[in-house]
Amino acid sequence: LSTIFDSPKLVSTQSLGAWYDITFSPTLGTGQGRFLAVSNGSGNTIRSDDNGETWTTGNVVNTAPDPTGVVWCSGFNGGDGYFVSCSVNSLLHYSADGITWAAGTGTTSFAWWATEYSLELNRVIAVASNGEISYSNDGIAWSAASDDGVADLNCVAWAPEINLFVAVGDSIATNCVTSSDGITWTKAGTLGAAFSVR
């Protein structure tokens, strides 16, 4: 049983598996934007267009179970934006509304754990548990980045103030990498095992 809270009250209870990530589009919905969360239960999503008061369930697509990350990419789709979702079942998907989804191209069979978008670069990044990093300039076509031999990446964040991506993961020896463009990555040191960065 999974729940979504809007402090101080419970607003939604859904039996859809564990929720892994949530993002927000300020342009979708009915004037208040759209929250979109992804669950590892059979490719499920849940969305809210009223500031989290009510939630509607949906699916990424039948071929993309267990999504683990989602991000809103406002510069894609001719400036109308795409949601981009990743899955531990080797797939990356995109959607203009968070309801109808399509598979990206050029992706390989890795367990993708997280996505992050840079508005300044207009580029989205996906990281995988084997250390693979991929990037896309439109949310549809993906290319492999130079990952500098890292392993077990779990999360990635973009810092626009310093123009830098940082990705972290489980590997004690090589678990932190940075990139100014999302394409070429450099080992940045060790933190101990890390699961998230923001």
VOPAGU-2260 file (C-alpha; in pm, 1 decimal, decimal comma):
REM VOPAGU-2260
SITE   aa  ch    i         X         Y         Z
SITE  LEU   A    0       0,0       0,0       0,0
SITE  SER   A    1     143,5     337,7    -100,9
SITE  THR   A    2      30,7     677,6      15,0
SITE  ILE   A    3      74,9    1037,9     -89,0
SITE  PHE   A    4      50,0    1304,8     179,6
SITE  ASP   A    5     -21,6    1676,5     159,3
SITE  SER   A    6      73,6    1792,2     508,1
SITE  PRO   A    7    -106,0    1787,5     741,3
SITE  LYS   A    8    -357,6    1558,5     574,1
SITE  LEU   A    9    -357,4    1235,4     376,8
SITE  VAL   A   10    -488,0    1307,1      28,0
SITE  SER   A   11    -440,4     978,3    -158,4
SITE  THR   A   12    -393,2     610,0     -87,5
SITE  GLN   A   13    -300,6     383,6    -380,7
SITE  SER   A   14    -208,0      12,5    -391,2
SITE  LEU   A   15      39,7      53,5    -673,4
SITE  GLY   A   16     380,0     -37,2    -531,2
SITE  ALA   A   17     652,5     186,4    -396,7
SITE  TRP   A   18     670,2     544,9    -525,2
SITE  TYR   A   19    1015,9     631,6    -652,8
SITE  ASP   A   20    1003,5     984,2    -794,4
SITE  ILE   A   21     782,3    1286,1    -854,5
SITE  THR   A   22     805,4    1590,0   -1081,9
SITE  PHE   A   23     597,5    1895,5   -1168,7
SITE  SER   A   24     492,3    2066,3   -1491,9
SITE  PRO   A   25     375,6    2426,3   -1440,3
SITE  THR   A   26     210,6    2439,9   -1784,2
SITE  LEU   A   27     -12,0    2128,8   -1784,6
SITE  GLY   A   28    -336,5    2066,0   -1602,4
SITE  THR   A   29    -613,8    2316,7   -1545,4
SITE  GLY   A   30    -411,2    2623,8   -1461,0
SITE  GLN   A   31    -240,5    2490,1   -1148,3
SITE  GLY   A   32      17,5    2268,4   -1316,9
SITE  ARG   A   33      50,2    1890,3   -1298,2
SITE  PHE   A   34     231,9    1672,7   -1045,6
SITE  LEU   A   35     336,4    1331,2   -1179,4
SITE  ALA   A   36     471,8    1047,2    -964,8
SITE  VAL   A   37     597,8     706,3   -1078,9
SITE  SER   A   38     564,5     374,1    -900,0
SITE  ASN   A   39     745,9      44,7    -946,4
SITE  GLY   A   40     412,3    -137,2    -957,6
SITE  SER   A   41     357,0    -245,5   -1320,0
SITE  GLY   A   42     449,9      85,8   -1480,2
SITE  ASN   A   43     205,9     292,5   -1281,6
SITE  THR   A   44     189,3     669,9   -1265,4
SITE  ILE   A   45     -29,1     899,2   -1060,5
SITE  ARG   A   46    -102,4    1262,8   -1141,1
SITE  SER   A   47    -265,5    1562,0    -976,5
SITE  ASP   A   48    -387,0    1884,4   -1139,3
SITE  ASP   A   49    -520,9    2050,7    -823,2
SITE  ASN   A   50    -219,2    2105,1    -598,1
SITE  GLY   A   51    -218,9    1745,4    -475,7
SITE  GLU   A   52    -580,7    1739,9    -353,9
SITE  THR   A   53    -690,1    1455,3    -582,9
SITE  TRP   A   54    -489,7    1199,8    -782,2
SITE  THR   A   55    -558,9     995,4   -1096,3
SITE  THR   A   56    -376,8     674,3   -1182,1
SITE  GLY   A   57    -234,1     584,0   -1520,8
SITE  ASN   A   58      36,9     377,1   -1687,2
SITE  VAL   A   59     366,6     460,0   -1852,5
SITE  VAL   A   60     314,4     187,3   -2112,0
SITE  ASN   A   61     269,2    -187,2   -2080,1
SITE  THR   A   62     626,8    -249,2   -2193,6
SITE  ALA   A   63     782,9     -23,1   -1926,4
SITE  PRO   A   64     719,1    -176,4   -1585,2
SITE  ASP   A   65     890,0     -52,7   -1271,4
SITE  PRO   A   66     965,8     312,2   -1351,3
SITE  THR   A   67    1210,0     459,4   -1102,5
SITE  GLY   A   68    1258,9     819,4   -1216,7
SITE  VAL   A   69    1070,0    1099,3   -1389,1
SITE  VAL   A   70    1153,1    1458,8   -1477,7
SITE  TRP   A   71     975,9    1743,7   -1657,9
SITE  CYS   A   72    1178,5    1878,5   -1951,3
SITE  SER   A   73    1026,6    2216,3   -2031,2
SITE  GLY   A   74    1233,9    2295,2   -2341,7
SITE  PHE   A   75    1148,8    1978,3   -2533,2
SITE  ASN   A   76     861,0    1920,2   -2775,2
SITE  GLY   A   77     897,1    2261,4   -2939,2
SITE  GLY   A   78     889,3    2433,3   -2601,0
SITE  ASP   A   79     570,7    2258,1   -2487,3
SITE  GLY   A   80     772,5    2011,6   -2278,6
SITE  TYR   A   81     793,9    1637,1   -2220,3
SITE  PHE   A   82     789,4    1418,7   -1914,4
SITE  VAL   A   83    1080,8    1173,6   -1936,0
SITE  SER   A   84    1067,3     852,7   -1733,0
SITE  CYS   A   85    1329,1     583,9   -1675,6
SITE  SER   A   86    1284,2     220,2   -1573,9
SITE  VAL   A   87    1497,4     -49,6   -1416,6
SITE  ASN   A   88    1362,6    -267,4   -1696,4
SITE  SER   A   89    1594,5    -107,1   -1952,4
SITE  LEU   A   90    1361,6     151,3   -2101,3
SITE  LEU   A   91    1331,6     531,2   -2127,6
SITE  HIS   A   92     996,6     687,0   -2219,1
SITE  TYR   A   93     857,0    1032,6   -2292,8
SITE  SER   A   94     512,9    1191,6   -2273,5
SITE  ALA   A   95     366,9    1532,8   -2349,7
SITE  ASP   A   96      95,4    1498,4   -2086,4
SITE  GLY   A   97     198,9    1219,1   -1847,1
SITE  ILE   A   98     -87,3    1004,3   -1978,0
SITE  THR   A   99      17,6     878,5   -2322,6
SITE  TRP   A  100     375,2     749,5   -2338,0
SITE  ALA   A  101     616,7     637,9   -2609,9
SITE  ALA   A  102     952,4     462,9   -2595,0
SITE  GLY   A  103    1272,3     651,3   -2666,0
SITE  THR   A  104    1527,3     528,1   -2918,4
SITE  GLY   A  105    1893,3     441,2   -2892,7
SITE  THR   A  106    1871,9     315,0   -2535,1
SITE  THR   A  107    2044,3      -2,1   -2420,5
SITE  SER   A  108    1957,7    -274,5   -2172,8
SITE  PHE   A  109    2057,3    -120,6   -1842,0
SITE  ALA   A  110    1869,8     -69,9   -1516,2
SITE  TRP   A  111    1801,9     304,7   -1534,4
SITE  TRP   A  112    1754,4     459,8   -1190,7
SITE  ALA   A  113    1722,8     835,9   -1230,6
SITE  THR   A  114    1678,4    1122,7   -1473,9
SITE  GLU   A  115    1766,1    1491,7   -1454,3
SITE  TYR   A  116    1707,4    1785,3   -1689,5
SITE  SER   A  117    1909,8    2099,3   -1755,5
SITE  LEU   A  118    1707,8    2385,8   -1897,7
SITE  GLU   A  119    2028,3    2577,2   -1966,9
SITE  LEU   A  120    2162,8    2294,6   -2186,4
SITE  ASN   A  121    1815,5    2172,7   -2289,0
SITE  ARG   A  122    1942,3    1820,8   -2220,3
SITE  VAL   A  123    1816,4    1528,5   -2010,1
SITE  ILE   A  124    2043,9    1272,8   -1842,6
SITE  ALA   A  125    1971,6     915,0   -1732,2
SITE  VAL   A  126    2196,9     710,5   -1503,3
SITE  ALA   A  127    2200,7     332,9   -1454,1
SITE  SER   A  128    2299,2      88,2   -1183,6
SITE  ASN   A  129    2597,3     -39,7   -1384,9
SITE  GLY   A  130    2738,9     312,7   -1415,8
SITE  GLU   A  131    2603,4     376,5   -1764,9
SITE  ILE   A  132    2509,4     738,8   -1842,6
SITE  SER   A  133    2300,5     845,5   -2142,2
SITE  TYR   A  134    2182,3    1183,7   -2263,2
SITE  SER   A  135    1914,5    1318,8   -2494,7
SITE  ASN   A  136    1854,4    1661,0   -2647,1
SITE  ASP   A  137    1486,3    1597,4   -2717,8
SITE  GLY   A  138    1372,2    1323,6   -2476,1
SITE  ILE   A  139    1332,8    1080,6   -2766,8
SITE  ALA   A  140    1673,1     990,9   -2914,4
SITE  TRP   A  141    1939,9     883,2   -2663,9
SITE  SER   A  142    2318,4     854,1   -2686,4
SITE  ALA   A  143    2579,3     705,1   -2455,3
SITE  ALA   A  144    2793,4     948,5   -2258,2
SITE  SER   A  145    3155,6     902,2   -2153,4
SITE  ASP   A  146    3115,7     765,2   -1800,8
SITE  ASP   A  147    3482,3     746,0   -1687,9
SITE  GLY   A  148    3446,2     388,3   -1564,5
SITE  VAL   A  149    3201,3     454,4   -1283,3
SITE  ALA   A  150    2970,0     193,1   -1133,7
SITE  ASP   A  151    2628,7     167,3    -967,6
SITE  LEU   A  152    2489,1     516,1   -1024,0
SITE  ASN   A  153    2159,0     586,9    -847,0
SITE  CYS   A  154    2088,4     957,9    -882,2
SITE  VAL   A  155    2187,0    1269,1   -1074,8
SITE  ALA   A  156    2132,8    1641,5   -1013,0
SITE  TRP   A  157    2189,2    1958,1   -1215,5
SITE  ALA   A  158    2315,7    2279,7   -1050,8
SITE  PRO   A  159    2246,0    2571,0   -1289,5
SITE  GLU   A  160    2431,9    2820,1   -1070,9
SITE  ILE   A  161    2762,1    2642,2   -1138,8
SITE  ASN   A  162    2666,6    2466,2   -1464,8
SITE  LEU   A  163    2734,8    2118,6   -1333,0
SITE  PHE   A  164    2575,9    1774,3   -1325,9
SITE  VAL   A  165    2669,0    1552,1   -1029,8
SITE  ALA   A  166    2584,8    1180,0   -1022,7
SITE  VAL   A  167    2632,6     948,5    -724,4
SITE  GLY   A  168    2600,9     576,7    -658,9
SITE  ASP   A  169    2679,0     272,7    -448,1
SITE  SER   A  170    3036,3     198,4    -549,6
SITE  ILE   A  171    3274,0     315,0    -274,9
SITE  ALA   A  172    3567,3     345,5    -516,7
SITE  THR   A  173    3402,4     538,9    -800,7
SITE  ASN   A  174    3070,4     667,7    -685,0
SITE  CYS   A  175    3075,9    1039,7    -766,8
SITE  VAL   A  176    3114,7    1189,3   -1115,0
SITE  THR   A  177    3059,8    1538,3   -1254,2
SITE  SER   A  178    2996,9    1690,2   -1595,4
SITE  SER   A  179    2943,2    2040,0   -1731,6
SITE  ASP   A  180    2762,6    1915,9   -2042,0
SITE  GLY   A  181    2617,4    1575,0   -1949,3
SITE  ILE   A  182    2828,4    1408,0   -2218,0
SITE  THR   A  183    3181,5    1391,9   -2079,4
SITE  TRP   A  184    3204,4    1284,5   -1713,9
SITE  THR   A  185    3493,7    1293,5   -1466,5
SITE  LYS   A  186    3543,8    1109,9   -1138,7
SITE  ALA   A  187    3511,1    1356,1    -854,1
SITE  GLY   A  188    3607,7    1148,9    -549,3
SITE  THR   A  189    3437,5     913,3    -308,8
SITE  LEU   A  190    3160,7     975,6     -59,2
SITE  GLY   A  191    3086,5     630,1      74,2
SITE  ALA   A  192    2781,3     459,1     -67,9
SITE  ALA   A  193    2524,2     720,8    -175,4
SITE  PHE   A  194    2171,8     670,9    -303,0
SITE  SER   A  195    2055,2    1024,4    -376,5
SITE  VAL   A  196    2178,2    1374,2    -450,5
SITE  ARG   A  197    1981,2    1698,3    -478,7
